[in-house]
Amino acid sequence: MPRMFRRIVAAALVGAALAGCRGAGAGPTGTPSPSRVVVATETAAAGCAPARAHAAGDTSETITVAGATRTYILHVPAGYAGGARTPLVLLFHGFALSAEFMRSYTKFEDVADAHRFILVIPDGTGSPRFWNSNGVPGGPDDVGFVRDLLAKLSGQLCVDPARVYAAGYSNGGGMAQLVACSLHGEIAAVALVASEYGPCPAAVPLIAFHGTADPVLPFEGTQAGGAASASFPPVRMVVSAWAARLGCDRLPTISRPAPEVELSTFHNCIAGDAQTLLYAVLGGGHTWPGAAFPIDAVGPTTQEINASAAIWDFFAAHPKAR
């Protein structure tokens, strides 16, 4: 990971984020994705017998992978009985953050309870924590960790294999992308927020959010400038390439669902319309839209759209083909 990114995030994001956690409040209801909304509660067909019951709420869990103990938060929604196939969302934290931070920052568990899906928030490794989102040889085998974690969860809970999704913030967005590229059809759709982008645009539906004034990962991209920095591609270029991989039109339709939000929708995709969406937050920072609390050190947080709610609307509309 670029040292510039480490230095900025470690110095600015972590302290501000932890301060914000102490004063966290509830986020807004938010604006849904314009994609086809499907009520994705537990799938009635092809359930689990015997039922794979589990208490509702948050639990701190561990799994041993390649001799190392890895940690994650498991959130099981109220009403889960374990007999019907249930969607699952993986949520990856940013650099120097944690699963607990993402739980309180995004309030994704509130969306999980409202729509009855399983939420899993893993922890990266190292100090500060990070994800080996570029798959650097010799680094942590985070893809192996996620593969083993999904296998464990599928045996423990009644997971719908057609509705397993990955979302991530910043460095965690890069990890969500890597997982979708590496696990060969296990991930149905991806959501990226203020994300870094790797070399692999996965052939799955994408919803992305990025602030036009992001000081950490600039919307217009950067060029490499020596040993302390690295290049970062323009966000529109990356999302357009992703849409092209799905066979969508190369030029999107642009709309303004809110004064601070510009939405690019790519149409006529081979597998279905509007499979690639980019929400450009005008003047937004390196932040999660609609977050429970601001992180002023890395720019403004819009409350005109709620990324957590919009992500789920998009995921619900994009299961894998059965």
C-alpha positions as CSV (number, residue, x, y, z in Angstrom):
1,M,0.0,0.0,0.0
2,P,1.4,3.5,-0.8
3,R,3.2,5.1,2.1
4,M,1.4,8.4,1.3
5,F,-1.9,6.6,1.9
6,R,-0.6,5.1,5.1
7,R,0.7,8.5,6.4
8,I,-2.4,10.5,5.6
9,V,-4.9,8.0,6.9
10,A,-3.0,7.1,10.1
11,A,-2.4,10.7,11.0
12,A,-5.8,12.2,10.0
13,L,-8.5,9.5,9.8
14,V,-7.9,7.4,12.8
15,G,-7.8,10.1,15.5
16,A,-10.8,11.8,14.1
17,A,-12.7,8.6,13.6
18,L,-12.2,7.4,17.1
19,A,-13.3,10.7,18.5
20,G,-16.4,10.5,16.3
21,C,-17.3,7.1,17.6
22,R,-17.7,8.5,21.1
23,G,-20.4,10.9,19.9
24,A,-22.1,8.6,17.3
25,G,-25.7,9.2,16.5
26,A,-28.2,7.6,14.1
27,G,-27.9,8.2,10.4
28,P,-30.7,9.3,8.1
29,T,-33.0,7.0,6.2
30,G,-31.3,8.1,3.0
31,T,-32.0,7.9,-0.7
32,P,-32.5,4.5,-2.3
33,S,-30.6,3.3,-5.4
34,P,-32.6,3.8,-8.6
35,S,-32.1,0.2,-9.5
36,R,-34.9,-2.3,-9.4
37,V,-35.8,-2.8,-5.7
38,V,-36.5,-6.3,-4.6
39,V,-37.7,-7.3,-1.2
40,A,-34.9,-9.7,-0.3
41,T,-35.9,-11.4,2.9
42,E,-35.1,-15.0,3.6
43,T,-35.6,-16.9,0.3
44,A,-38.4,-19.4,0.7
45,A,-37.2,-22.1,-1.7
46,A,-34.5,-24.6,-1.1
47,G,-34.1,-23.9,2.6
48,C,-31.9,-25.7,5.2
49,A,-33.0,-28.8,7.0
50,P,-32.3,-29.1,9.8
51,A,-32.5,-25.4,10.5
52,R,-29.2,-23.6,11.3
53,A,-30.5,-21.5,14.1
54,H,-28.5,-18.6,15.7
55,A,-29.3,-16.0,18.2
56,A,-30.0,-12.5,16.8
57,G,-27.7,-9.6,17.3
58,D,-23.9,-9.0,17.3
59,T,-21.3,-11.5,18.4
60,S,-17.5,-11.3,18.2
61,E,-16.2,-14.4,16.5
62,T,-12.8,-15.9,15.6
63,I,-11.6,-18.3,12.9
64,T,-8.1,-19.9,12.6
65,V,-6.7,-19.6,9.1
66,A,-3.2,-20.9,8.2
67,G,-2.4,-21.1,11.9
68,A,-3.5,-17.5,12.6
69,T,-6.5,-16.4,14.6
70,R,-8.7,-13.9,12.7
71,T,-11.5,-11.9,14.1
72,Y,-14.9,-10.7,12.8
73,I,-18.2,-9.3,13.9
74,L,-21.3,-11.4,13.0
75,H,-24.7,-9.7,13.0
76,V,-27.7,-12.0,12.7
77,P,-30.9,-10.1,12.0
78,A,-34.0,-10.3,14.3
79,G,-36.4,-12.9,13.1
80,Y,-33.7,-15.2,11.7
81,A,-34.8,-18.8,12.3
82,G,-32.2,-20.7,10.2
83,G,-34.6,-22.6,8.0
84,A,-34.7,-20.4,4.9
85,R,-31.8,-19.2,2.8
86,T,-30.7,-15.7,3.9
87,P,-28.6,-13.1,2.1
88,L,-25.1,-12.3,3.5
89,V,-23.1,-9.0,3.2
90,L,-19.4,-8.8,3.9
91,L,-18.3,-5.3,5.0
92,F,-14.6,-4.4,4.9
93,H,-13.1,-1.6,7.0
94,G,-10.6,1.0,5.8
95,F,-6.9,1.3,6.5
96,A,-6.0,1.7,10.2
97,L,-9.7,1.1,11.2
98,S,-11.6,-2.0,12.5
99,A,-14.7,-4.0,12.3
100,E,-16.1,-2.3,15.4
101,F,-15.5,1.1,13.8
102,M,-17.3,0.1,10.6
103,R,-20.2,-1.2,12.7
104,S,-20.8,2.1,14.4
105,Y,-19.8,4.3,11.5
106,T,-22.0,2.9,8.8
107,K,-25.0,1.6,10.9
108,F,-25.2,-1.2,8.4
109,E,-26.7,-3.5,11.0
110,D,-29.8,-1.3,11.1
111,V,-30.3,-2.0,7.4
112,A,-29.6,-5.7,8.0
113,D,-32.4,-5.9,10.6
114,A,-34.8,-4.0,8.5
115,H,-34.3,-6.3,5.5
116,R,-33.3,-9.5,7.3
117,F,-29.8,-10.2,5.9
118,I,-26.7,-11.5,7.7
119,L,-23.9,-8.9,8.1
120,V,-20.3,-10.0,8.6
121,I,-17.6,-7.4,9.3
122,P,-14.1,-8.9,9.3
123,D,-10.9,-7.4,10.8
124,G,-7.7,-7.0,8.7
125,T,-4.3,-7.7,10.2
126,G,-1.2,-5.7,11.2
127,S,-0.8,-2.6,13.4
128,P,-2.4,-0.5,12.1
129,R,-4.8,-2.9,10.5
130,F,-5.0,-3.2,6.8
131,W,-6.1,-5.4,3.9
132,N,-3.7,-6.9,1.3
133,S,-6.0,-5.6,-1.3
134,N,-3.5,-5.8,-4.2
135,G,-2.6,-9.4,-3.3
136,V,1.1,-8.5,-2.7
137,P,3.1,-11.8,-2.5
138,G,4.3,-12.4,1.0
139,G,1.6,-10.3,2.5
140,P,-1.4,-11.6,4.4
141,D,-3.5,-14.1,2.5
142,D,-6.7,-12.1,3.0
143,V,-8.5,-13.9,0.1
144,G,-7.8,-17.2,1.8
145,F,-9.2,-15.8,5.1
146,V,-12.4,-14.7,3.3
147,R,-12.7,-18.0,1.5
148,D,-12.5,-20.0,4.8
149,L,-14.8,-17.5,6.5
150,L,-17.5,-17.9,3.9
151,A,-17.2,-21.7,4.1
152,K,-17.6,-21.6,7.9
153,L,-20.5,-19.2,7.7
154,S,-22.2,-21.4,5.1
155,G,-22.0,-24.4,7.4
156,Q,-23.1,-22.5,10.5
157,L,-25.9,-20.4,9.0
158,C,-28.5,-20.8,6.3
159,V,-26.8,-18.6,3.7
160,D,-28.3,-18.0,0.3
161,P,-25.3,-18.7,-2.1
162,A,-27.0,-16.5,-4.8
163,R,-27.0,-13.5,-2.5
164,V,-23.5,-13.1,-1.0
165,Y,-22.2,-9.6,-1.4
166,A,-19.1,-7.5,-0.6
167,A,-18.8,-3.9,0.4
168,G,-15.9,-1.8,1.6
169,Y,-14.6,1.6,2.5
170,S,-11.3,2.9,1.3
171,N,-8.7,0.1,1.6
172,G,-11.6,-2.2,2.4
173,G,-13.2,-1.3,-0.9
174,G,-10.1,-2.6,-2.6
175,M,-10.5,-5.8,-0.6
176,A,-14.1,-6.2,-1.6
177,Q,-13.0,-5.8,-5.2
178,L,-10.2,-8.4,-4.8
179,V,-12.6,-10.9,-3.2
180,A,-15.1,-10.5,-6.1
181,C,-12.3,-11.1,-8.6
182,S,-10.6,-14.0,-6.8
183,L,-13.5,-16.1,-5.5
184,H,-14.8,-17.1,-8.9
185,G,-18.5,-16.4,-8.8
186,E,-19.1,-16.5,-5.1
187,I,-19.8,-12.7,-4.9
188,A,-23.0,-11.5,-6.5
189,A,-22.4,-7.8,-6.5
190,V,-19.9,-5.2,-5.0
191,A,-20.2,-1.8,-3.3
192,L,-17.2,0.6,-3.0
193,V,-17.2,3.7,-0.9
194,A,-14.2,6.2,-1.1
195,S,-12.4,3.2,-2.4
196,E,-9.0,2.4,-3.7
197,Y,-9.1,0.5,-7.0
198,G,-7.1,-2.6,-7.9
199,P,-6.1,-3.9,-11.3
200,C,-9.1,-6.2,-11.6
201,P,-12.6,-5.0,-12.4
202,A,-14.8,-7.9,-11.4
203,A,-17.5,-9.1,-13.8
204,V,-20.2,-8.4,-11.2
205,P,-22.7,-5.5,-10.7
206,L,-21.1,-2.5,-9.0
207,I,-22.4,0.5,-7.0
208,A,-19.7,3.1,-6.1
209,F,-19.6,6.3,-4.1
210,H,-16.8,8.8,-4.2
211,G,-16.4,12.4,-3.0
212,T,-15.2,14.9,-5.7
213,A,-13.0,16.5,-3.0
214,D,-11.6,13.3,-1.5
215,P,-8.1,14.4,-0.1
216,V,-6.9,10.8,0.3
217,L,-7.9,9.1,-2.9
218,P,-8.6,12.0,-5.3
219,F,-11.7,11.7,-7.6
220,E,-9.6,12.9,-10.6
221,G,-6.7,10.6,-9.8
222,T,-3.0,11.2,-9.2
223,Q,0.2,10.4,-10.9
224,A,3.1,8.6,-9.2
225,G,5.6,11.2,-7.8
226,G,8.5,9.3,-6.2
227,A,9.0,6.7,-3.6
228,A,6.5,8.2,-1.2
229,S,3.5,8.2,-3.5
230,A,1.7,6.1,-6.1
231,S,-0.7,6.7,-9.0
232,F,-4.4,6.5,-8.5
233,P,-6.7,6.3,-11.5
234,P,-9.6,8.7,-12.1
235,V,-12.7,7.3,-10.6
236,R,-14.9,7.8,-13.6
237,M,-12.4,5.9,-15.8
238,V,-12.3,2.9,-13.4
239,V,-16.1,2.7,-13.2
240,S,-16.5,3.1,-16.9
241,A,-14.0,0.2,-17.4
242,W,-16.0,-1.9,-14.9
243,A,-19.2,-1.1,-16.9
244,A,-17.5,-2.1,-20.2
245,R,-16.6,-5.4,-18.7
246,L,-20.3,-6.0,-18.0
247,G,-21.1,-5.1,-21.6
248,C,-22.9,-1.8,-20.7
249,D,-23.0,1.3,-22.8
250,R,-19.7,3.2,-22.4
251,L,-21.4,6.5,-21.8
252,P,-23.7,6.7,-18.7
253,T,-26.9,8.7,-18.1
254,I,-26.2,11.5,-15.7
255,S,-28.8,12.6,-13.1
256,R,-29.0,14.6,-9.9
257,P,-31.0,12.8,-7.2
258,A,-30.0,15.4,-4.7
259,P,-28.2,18.8,-4.9
260,E,-24.9,17.3,-3.6
261,V,-25.1,14.0,-5.5
262,E,-24.5,13.3,-9.2
263,L,-25.5,9.8,-10.4
264,S,-24.0,8.0,-13.4
265,T,-26.1,5.1,-14.5
266,F,-24.7,2.7,-17.2
267,H,-27.4,1.1,-19.3
268,N,-27.9,-1.8,-21.7
269,C,-25.6,-4.2,-19.8
270,I,-25.6,-7.8,-21.2
271,A,-26.9,-9.3,-18.0
272,G,-29.4,-6.6,-17.1
273,D,-29.9,-2.8,-17.1
274,A,-28.2,-0.4,-14.6
275,Q,-25.7,-2.9,-13.3
276,T,-23.1,-0.2,-12.8
277,L,-23.8,3.0,-10.7
278,L,-21.5,5.8,-9.6
279,Y,-22.6,8.3,-7.0
280,A,-20.3,11.3,-7.2
281,V,-20.7,13.3,-4.0
282,L,-20.1,16.9,-5.1
283,G,-17.6,18.4,-2.6
284,G,-17.6,15.2,-0.6
285,G,-14.5,14.0,1.3
286,H,-13.0,10.6,2.1
287,T,-16.2,9.6,3.9
288,W,-19.2,7.3,3.9
289,P,-22.4,9.2,2.7
290,G,-25.0,9.3,5.4
291,A,-22.6,8.1,8.1
292,A,-23.6,8.2,11.7
293,F,-20.9,10.8,12.5
294,P,-18.6,13.0,10.5
295,I,-14.8,12.7,10.1
296,D,-14.0,16.3,9.5
297,A,-10.3,15.7,9.1
298,V,-10.9,13.9,5.7
299,G,-13.6,16.2,4.3
300,P,-17.4,16.7,4.4
301,T,-19.9,13.9,4.8
302,T,-23.1,14.3,2.8
303,Q,-26.4,13.4,4.5
304,E,-28.4,13.8,1.2
305,I,-27.9,10.1,0.5
306,N,-27.4,7.1,2.8
307,A,-24.8,4.7,1.3
308,S,-25.8,1.8,3.5
309,A,-29.4,1.9,2.5
310,A,-28.6,2.5,-1.2
311,I,-26.1,-0.3,-1.2
312,W,-28.6,-2.8,0.1
313,D,-31.3,-1.7,-2.4
314,F,-28.7,-2.3,-5.2
315,F,-27.6,-5.7,-3.7
316,A,-31.3,-6.8,-3.4
317,A,-31.8,-6.1,-7.1
318,H,-28.8,-8.1,-8.2
319,P,-28.7,-11.7,-7.0
320,K,-26.6,-14.2,-9.0
321,A,-28.4,-16.0,-11.8
322,R,-29.7,-19.3,-10.4
